[in-house]
């Protein structure tokens, strides 16, 4: 498999999930893909939408969207999600889709506010950042501990291990969402994941 991504970005979440599942991959670094150039050309050859992560399987099938990659991963490594036909599995599905449907858009608009609100980029960033904090405070009540779903690490933990390093930052999480912060720290320090976390600048 080839994983197109950039260290420190959301593709690191896919790296963590694949590593937890012991699925071998080659990282194709496309740093600078968000601007015209060779990296963007390499990425669009695999995914014309120029999004990361983009995963190209040995069969040459292309999988994009981190939630789709997460679902593929748990098909191969079912231990990374609660058992099928349980209430916890349904809650897992809800939280997985909730993360990408609610939290991700705050970065989409807040990271490049001048694209979406050229007359008021600072206002868009401030409002999207504030909304993200509100969302994380809701999620705090859903974390069971010591990992998101309880005693066992899941692909959801790969998300939070990365996301606590993004705005509003680790100090904010420790002060306002201690269960999220603790679950993320535990995940980042797993022996299997520590090298990936360091490579992405999250440890």
C-alpha positions as CSV (number, residue, x, y, z in Angstrom):
1,X,0.0,0.0,0.0
2,X,1.0,3.6,-0.6
3,X,-0.2,6.3,1.7
4,X,0.0,9.8,0.3
5,X,0.4,12.3,3.1
6,X,2.3,14.9,5.0
7,X,3.8,14.4,8.5
8,X,2.0,16.4,11.1
9,X,-1.2,16.6,9.0
10,X,-4.4,14.4,9.1
11,X,-2.6,11.7,7.1
12,X,-0.7,10.9,10.3
13,X,-4.0,9.6,11.7
14,X,-4.1,7.1,8.9
15,X,-0.5,6.2,9.6
16,X,-1.4,5.5,13.2
17,X,-4.4,3.4,12.3
18,X,-2.5,1.3,9.8
19,X,0.3,0.8,12.3
20,X,-2.1,-0.3,15.1
21,X,-3.5,-2.8,12.6
22,X,0.0,-4.0,11.6
23,X,-0.8,-3.2,8.0
24,X,2.4,-2.4,6.0
25,X,2.5,0.8,3.9
26,X,4.8,3.1,2.1
27,X,4.5,6.8,2.9
28,X,4.6,9.0,-0.1
29,X,5.5,12.5,1.2
30,X,3.5,15.2,-0.7
31,X,4.6,18.2,1.4
32,X,3.4,21.3,-0.4
33,X,0.5,19.6,-2.1
34,X,-1.8,22.5,-1.2
35,X,0.1,24.7,-3.8
36,X,0.8,24.1,-7.5
37,X,3.9,22.0,-8.0
38,X,5.4,18.5,-8.2
39,X,3.9,17.3,-4.9
40,X,0.4,18.3,-5.9
41,X,0.9,16.7,-9.3
42,X,2.0,13.4,-7.7
43,X,-1.1,13.5,-5.4
44,X,-3.6,14.4,-8.1
45,X,-2.3,11.5,-10.2
46,X,-3.7,9.2,-7.4
47,X,-6.6,11.4,-6.3
48,X,-7.7,14.2,-8.5
49,X,-9.3,15.9,-5.5
50,X,-5.8,16.4,-4.1
51,X,-6.8,15.4,-0.5
52,X,-4.7,13.6,2.1
53,X,-4.8,10.9,3.3
54,X,-5.0,9.1,0.0
55,X,-4.4,5.3,0.3
56,X,-3.6,3.3,-2.8
57,X,-4.0,-0.5,-2.2
58,X,-2.0,-3.2,-3.8
59,X,-5.0,-3.8,-6.1
60,X,-4.6,-0.2,-7.2
61,X,-7.9,0.7,-5.6
62,X,-7.9,4.2,-4.1
63,X,-9.4,4.9,-0.7
64,X,-9.8,8.5,0.6
65,X,-11.5,9.9,3.7
66,X,-10.1,9.0,7.0
67,X,-13.3,7.4,8.2
68,X,-13.4,5.1,5.2
69,X,-9.8,4.1,5.9
70,X,-10.8,3.5,9.6
71,X,-13.6,1.2,8.5
72,X,-11.3,-0.7,6.2
73,X,-8.7,-1.0,9.0
74,X,-11.2,-2.5,11.5
75,X,-12.3,-5.0,8.8
76,X,-8.7,-6.2,8.9
77,X,-8.1,-5.7,12.6
78,X,-11.5,-6.0,14.4
79,X,-9.8,-5.6,17.8
80,X,-9.6,-1.9,17.0
81,X,-13.3,-1.4,17.5
82,X,-15.9,-2.7,19.9
83,X,-17.4,-6.1,19.0
84,X,-20.1,-6.3,16.3
85,X,-23.8,-6.3,17.4
86,X,-23.2,-4.5,20.7
87,X,-24.3,-1.0,21.8
88,X,-20.7,0.0,22.0
89,X,-20.2,-0.7,18.3
90,X,-23.0,1.6,17.4
91,X,-21.6,4.3,19.7
92,X,-18.2,3.8,18.0
93,X,-19.8,4.4,14.6
94,X,-21.5,7.5,15.8
95,X,-18.3,9.0,17.3
96,X,-16.3,8.1,14.2
97,X,-18.6,9.9,11.8
98,X,-19.3,12.7,14.3
99,X,-15.5,13.5,14.4
100,X,-15.1,13.8,10.7
101,X,-18.5,15.5,10.1
102,X,-18.3,18.0,12.9
103,X,-14.7,18.7,14.0
104,X,-12.9,18.4,10.6
105,X,-14.9,21.2,8.9
106,X,-13.7,23.6,11.6
107,X,-10.2,23.1,10.3
108,X,-11.3,23.1,6.6
109,X,-12.6,26.6,7.1
110,X,-10.4,27.8,9.9
111,X,-7.1,26.8,8.5
112,X,-7.6,28.7,5.2
113,X,-10.2,31.4,6.2
114,X,-9.1,33.7,3.4
115,X,-10.4,31.2,0.9
116,X,-13.9,31.2,2.3
117,X,-14.3,34.6,3.8
118,X,-11.8,36.9,2.1
119,X,-13.4,40.0,3.7
120,X,-13.3,38.6,7.2
121,X,-10.8,35.8,7.5
122,X,-9.9,36.5,11.2
123,X,-13.5,36.4,12.2
124,X,-14.0,33.1,10.5
125,X,-11.0,31.6,12.1
126,X,-12.1,32.8,15.6
127,X,-15.6,31.5,15.2
128,X,-14.5,28.1,13.9
129,X,-12.0,27.8,16.6
130,X,-14.6,28.6,19.3
131,X,-17.0,26.1,17.8
132,X,-14.3,23.4,17.8
133,X,-13.7,24.0,21.5
134,X,-17.5,23.6,22.1
135,X,-17.5,20.3,20.2
136,X,-14.5,18.9,22.1
137,X,-16.2,19.8,25.4
138,X,-19.2,17.6,24.3
139,X,-16.8,14.8,23.3
140,X,-15.2,14.9,26.7
141,X,-18.4,13.5,28.2
142,X,-18.3,10.6,25.7
143,X,-14.8,9.4,26.6
144,X,-14.9,6.3,28.8
145,X,-11.2,6.0,29.8
146,X,-8.5,5.1,29.8
147,X,-9.0,5.1,26.0
148,X,-12.0,6.6,24.2
149,X,-14.1,3.5,24.2
150,X,-12.8,2.0,27.4
151,X,-10.0,-0.4,28.2
152,X,-9.0,-1.2,24.6
153,X,-7.4,1.2,22.1
154,X,-9.5,1.8,19.0
155,X,-9.0,3.7,15.8
156,X,-10.8,6.6,17.5
157,X,-7.8,7.0,19.7
158,X,-5.6,7.5,16.6
159,X,-7.7,10.6,15.8
160,X,-7.4,12.2,19.3
161,X,-3.7,11.4,19.6
162,X,-3.2,13.7,16.6
163,X,-5.9,16.3,17.2
164,X,-4.9,17.3,20.7
165,X,-1.7,18.8,19.1
166,X,-3.8,21.0,16.8
167,X,-5.7,24.1,17.8
168,X,-6.5,24.8,20.6
169,X,-3.5,22.8,21.7
170,X,-2.5,20.4,24.4
171,X,-2.5,22.9,27.3
172,X,-6.2,23.7,26.5
173,X,-7.1,20.1,26.5
174,X,-5.4,19.4,29.8
175,X,-7.3,22.3,31.4
176,X,-10.7,21.8,29.7
177,X,-10.9,18.2,28.5
178,X,-8.7,16.1,30.8
179,X,-10.1,12.7,29.7
180,X,-9.4,13.5,26.1
181,X,-5.9,14.6,27.0
182,X,-5.2,11.5,29.0
183,X,-6.5,9.1,26.4
184,X,-4.4,10.9,23.7
185,X,-1.3,10.8,25.8
186,X,-1.8,7.1,26.6
187,X,-2.2,6.4,22.9
188,X,0.8,8.5,21.8
189,X,3.0,6.6,24.2
190,X,2.0,3.0,23.1
191,X,5.2,1.2,22.1
192,X,3.8,0.5,18.6
193,X,2.8,4.1,17.9
194,X,5.5,6.1,19.6
195,X,7.8,6.2,16.5
196,X,4.9,7.4,14.3
197,X,3.9,10.0,16.9
198,X,7.5,11.3,17.0
199,X,7.7,11.4,13.2
200,X,4.6,13.5,13.0
201,X,5.7,15.8,15.8
202,X,3.1,14.7,18.3
203,X,5.3,13.2,20.9
